[in-house]
Amino acid sequence: MNVDQQFPEDPDAHVFMISVAAQLAGMHAQTLRTYDRLGLVTPERSAGGGRRYSSRDVDLLREVQRLSQDEGVNLAGIKRIIDLTNQVDALQRRVEELAAQVENVRRGGELVHVPKSSAMVVWQPRSRRKP
């Protein structure tokens, strides 16, 4: 069971001290510090500088552990996987934004393909005024 299932609201709403996060992830607190130092899982910080892990961070810690122990991926490989996953997520969000923009344009005009180009032009007929 992942932490989001235990705490179904916003996965970033719950924050845990390092000792609790380590226990939830089944790791030693020093491992979490190492992962933070390597940039694998970077928790938020409290005003006093203490690490505060969200349930999303705990899930990521578990994934790091799974990749390391079950799949045999080294920490550099795990960092690359995490970076690429974040990049894919950002690109998917951008595609969704652009698709919504295209849909809005389609409602008010027509997309016209320009030959021998990858450009798209929005054509909107001018309203004709009666003299």
HUMOFEN-V275158 format. One record per residue. RES is the residue in three letters. PHI is phi in whole degrees, 0 to 359 (999 if undefined). PSI is psi in radians with two decimals (NA if undefined). Layout:
res=RES phi=PHI psi=PSI
res=RES phi=PHI psi=PSI
//
This chain:
res=MET phi=999 psi=2.26
res=ASN phi=274 psi=2.92
res=VAL phi=295 psi=-0.57
res=ASP phi=298 psi=-0.57
res=GLN phi=288 psi=-0.58
res=GLN phi=288 psi=-0.63
res=PHE phi=234 psi=1.45
res=PRO phi=290 psi=-0.20
res=GLU phi=290 psi=-2.63
res=ASP phi=302 psi=2.17
res=PRO phi=293 psi=-0.22
res=ASP phi=260 psi=-0.02
res=ALA phi=285 psi=-0.66
res=HIS phi=271 psi=2.31
res=VAL phi=238 psi=2.48
res=PHE phi=235 psi=2.50
res=MET phi=293 psi=2.85
res=ILE phi=301 psi=-0.65
res=SER phi=295 psi=-0.70
res=VAL phi=289 psi=-0.77
res=ALA phi=299 psi=-0.72
res=ALA phi=298 psi=-0.74
res=GLN phi=295 psi=-0.78
res=LEU phi=298 psi=-0.62
res=ALA phi=273 psi=-0.16
res=GLY phi=74 psi=0.65
res=MET phi=228 psi=2.97
res=HIS phi=274 psi=2.55
res=ALA phi=302 psi=-0.60
res=GLN phi=296 psi=-0.56
res=THR phi=296 psi=-0.71
res=LEU phi=296 psi=-0.69
res=ARG phi=297 psi=-0.72
res=THR phi=296 psi=-0.79
res=TYR phi=298 psi=-0.65
res=ASP phi=295 psi=-0.81
res=ARG phi=299 psi=-0.61
res=LEU phi=277 psi=-0.15
res=GLY phi=82 psi=0.29
res=LEU phi=285 psi=-0.87
res=VAL phi=227 psi=1.99
res=THR phi=248 psi=1.76
res=PRO phi=284 psi=2.86
res=GLU phi=291 psi=2.92
res=ARG phi=240 psi=2.51
res=SER phi=282 psi=3.01
res=ALA phi=302 psi=-0.57
res=GLY phi=275 psi=-0.03
res=GLY phi=98 psi=-0.03
res=GLY phi=288 psi=2.57
res=ARG phi=288 psi=2.41
res=ARG phi=230 psi=1.96
res=TYR phi=265 psi=2.32
res=SER phi=274 psi=2.96
res=SER phi=296 psi=-0.54
res=ARG phi=296 psi=-0.70
res=ASP phi=298 psi=-0.73
res=VAL phi=297 psi=-0.73
res=ASP phi=298 psi=-0.70
res=LEU phi=294 psi=-0.68
res=LEU phi=301 psi=-0.75
res=ARG phi=296 psi=-0.68
res=GLU phi=293 psi=-0.71
res=VAL phi=300 psi=-0.79
res=GLN phi=297 psi=-0.74
res=ARG phi=297 psi=-0.81
res=LEU phi=298 psi=-0.69
res=SER phi=290 psi=-0.90
res=GLN phi=277 psi=-0.79
res=ASP phi=275 psi=-0.63
res=GLU phi=259 psi=-0.23
res=GLY phi=73 psi=0.41
res=VAL phi=277 psi=2.34
res=ASN phi=284 psi=2.95
res=LEU phi=296 psi=-0.61
res=ALA phi=295 psi=-0.71
res=GLY phi=294 psi=-0.69
res=ILE phi=296 psi=-0.73
res=LYS phi=299 psi=-0.73
res=ARG phi=295 psi=-0.73
res=ILE phi=299 psi=-0.78
res=ILE phi=297 psi=-0.80
res=ASP phi=299 psi=-0.77
res=LEU phi=293 psi=-0.67
res=THR phi=298 psi=-0.77
res=ASN phi=297 psi=-0.67
res=GLN phi=294 psi=-0.76
res=VAL phi=298 psi=-0.76
res=ASP phi=300 psi=-0.77
res=ALA phi=296 psi=-0.71
res=LEU phi=294 psi=-0.67
res=GLN phi=296 psi=-0.71
res=ARG phi=297 psi=-0.70
res=ARG phi=294 psi=-0.71
res=VAL phi=299 psi=-0.74
res=GLU phi=298 psi=-0.72
res=GLU phi=298 psi=-0.80
res=LEU phi=294 psi=-0.67
res=ALA phi=298 psi=-0.70
res=ALA phi=295 psi=-0.68
res=GLN phi=295 psi=-0.74
res=VAL phi=298 psi=-0.75
res=GLU phi=298 psi=-0.70
res=ASN phi=296 psi=-0.68
res=VAL phi=293 psi=-0.71
res=ARG phi=298 psi=-0.57
res=ARG phi=292 psi=-0.53
res=GLY phi=250 psi=0.01
res=GLY phi=192 psi=-2.85
res=GLU phi=230 psi=2.33
res=LEU phi=277 psi=2.28
res=VAL phi=238 psi=2.21
res=HIS phi=281 psi=2.33
res=VAL phi=267 psi=2.09
res=PRO phi=303 psi=2.56
res=LYS phi=58 psi=0.60
res=SER phi=205 psi=2.72
res=SER phi=263 psi=0.08
res=ALA phi=284 psi=2.60
res=MET phi=241 psi=2.37
res=VAL phi=243 psi=2.42
res=VAL phi=267 psi=2.11
res=TRP phi=252 psi=2.19
res=GLN phi=233 psi=2.09
res=PRO phi=295 psi=2.49
res=ARG phi=283 psi=2.49
res=SER phi=285 psi=2.39
res=ARG phi=271 psi=2.27
res=ARG phi=266 psi=2.45
res=LYS phi=275 psi=2.36
res=PRO phi=289 psi=NA
//
